[in-house]
Amino acid sequence: MLATLHRKPFSQDGWIFELKYDGYRCLVKKRGDVVQLVSRPGNSLDRSFLDIVAAVAAVPGDFVWDAELTVDEANGRPSFKRLQSRAATSVPLRVRAAIAAHPARLYLFDVLAAGSRDLRGLPLDTRKQILRDSFDDTKTLVYASGIVAHGQWVFEQAQLHCLEGMVAKRRESTYHRGRSAEWLKIKNPNYDRPAALGIRGKREVSGS
């Protein structure tokens, strides 16, 4: 499910507001002992992010999660440059060194299935509660809770902490494939992806 670009932040009852991290959107699938990390374009991230795979494998049960995969700077803000570097590394020895130097983090914001249950037809509020009850937060797995109604405040936090922006979601929205007006993304105009990559020059004007 994809968010539609919205120009201005807003506050409104019936909506939940989540910080938007600059990372890789991915589906996290676990069945038995097998864990898969699948990027939005459909690429496997398993071999590059063995730390994430191990953390997910330790969670009981079978499930499908929707998440944002990040690698942080020392100050705690996501670094897209470090994330790309980790994703380009798949040789086991180099992956282990990359994990030690730049551990990854998974921000979990939705659940599509739990066991044999397809949860996509349930309201977002219910799905998020099921997700919240399914695991405990660690340094690697983080529940993206969101704030109800107070979108302006969430957007101010995104700006304060130099994050990419926020996502607004209707609390009653079901989960379906494709772009939806029930999920809206509002970008921080002060966030600069080229700067996050260490690139000087023209600002990027488009993105996911």
N, C-alpha and C positions, 0 to 999 in steps of 0.2 A: 504494500500500500504506500503510495507516494503523496507527499504534501504539495499543495498548490502555493505558489509564491504570492505573498500578501505584502503590501507596501508598508503599512503602519502597524505598530504594536497597539494592542487594545486590552481592556479588561472587561470581562463579561461572565455572568453566571452561566452555568451549563458547559463551561469550557475548562480544560486543564492545560496548563502551560509548562513546557519542559525546556530546559536549556538545550541548545543545539551545539554539539561538539563537532569539531572538524576532524573527522575520521573516515573509516570505511563502514558503510552500512552493510550488515551481513545477517543472514539467517544462521542460527545455531541449531543443529539437529543432533539429537542423541537418541540412539536406539541400542539398548543393551550396553555393550562396552564400546560401541562405535560412535565417535563424535565427528561431525562434519561442520566446517565453517565455510559458508558459501557467500561470496561477495555479490553485490547487486548485479554486476554483469554476468554472474554465473561462474566465476572462477573459484577454485578451491584455495583456501588459505591455511589448510591444516599443517602443512610441512613447515611453513614459515613462522607459525604461532603455536609452537608446542606448549608454551606456558598456558595459553588460553585453553587449548585442548585438554590439558591435564586438569585444570580447574573445573571445567565443565564435566569431565568424566567423573569427578568426585561427587557430583550432585546426584542424589538418588532419582530413579525413574527415567521414563522416556518422555521427550518433549521436543517442541520446536519453538525457539525464541526469536524475537526480532531485536536487533541490538546495533550499537555503534562501537566499532573497534578503534581504540586510540593508543598512541604511545606518547607519554608525557615528557615535558621538559622538567628540569630540576625544580622549577617554580610551580609545578603541578598543572600547567596549561598544556593542552594537547599540542604536539608538534607533528605537523603533516610531513615534514621532511624526514623525521626519524621513522614515522610510520611507513613511508615509501621505502626507506632503506631496509626496514625489517621485512617488508613484503617481498623485496627483491632477493632475499637470502633464503636458500632452502638446503644448502649443504649442512648436514647435522652438526659438525664441529662449529661452523660459523653461526648457526642458529643458537647453539648453547651460549656462545660468547655474546651474541646480541641480546639474549634474554637477560643475562647477568648485567649488561651495560644499560639496556633500555627496555625494561619489562613493559609488557602491553597490559591494557585494561579494557574490559568489556562493560559498557553501559547498557543495561537491559531495560527495555521500555515496553515490551509487549510479549504475549505468548499466543501462539496460533494453535497449538495442540498440546495435550497432556495425556500420556498413556495412549489409549485408543480414542480419546475424545477430541473432536474437532471443535475448537473454541471460537472460531472466527465469527460465528453468528451471535455471540454474546456481546453486550455493551462493553465499551472500553473500561469503564470503572470495574466491572466484574473481572475482566481479563487481567487487569493490573493487580487486583487483589489475589487472584490465583497465582500470578507470577510472584508477588511479594511473599506468599506463603510457601513457595517451592524451594527457596534457598536462603542462606545467610550471606550477608555482605562480607566480602574479603577485600584485600588490596587489588585483586584481579577481577572479581565479579562485583559489580555495583548496580544496585536497583535505582533506576531513574524515576523518582517518585512524581515530580511535577507539583505545581501549585494550582489549586482550584481558584478560578475567578480573577486573580490578581496578576494579569498579564503584564501590565505596565511595570510592576515591581520586578518581575522575572526578567524583562527586557533590560531594565536598568542594571541588574546583576550581570547579565551577559556583557553589557558594555563595560561595566566596572572591571570585570575579570578578563576582558579582551577575548571573549568567545565569539563564535561565528554568528550567534543569534538565538532565536527560540522557535519552538514549534507549538502551535495552538491546536488542540484536538477537542472535538465535541465529546463530552463524557458518555453519551449514548451511542456513539458511532460503532458500527460493526466493522470487521476487517475484510477488505476485499481487494482484489488485484487492481492496479492502475492508480492514476492520479485522482485525488478526491478533494472537494471543497470542504469536507469535514475535518481534514487536516490541513493546516496552513503553516507555512514557514515564513518567518520574518527575519531578514538578515540584518546584522549589525553593520551599518554603513562605514564604521571605522575599522572593521576587520579587513585585513589585507592578506589574501592567500599567497601572493608572491612573496610578501615579507615573511610569512610563515615558512616558506620554502627557502628563504635566504636569497631571493632573486631581486635585483634592483631594476627599476625602470617602470614600465607601463603597468598600471593596475589591471588586475583581471576583472572582467565585467560579467562573466558568466560562471555558472557552477551547478553542482547537483542540488 
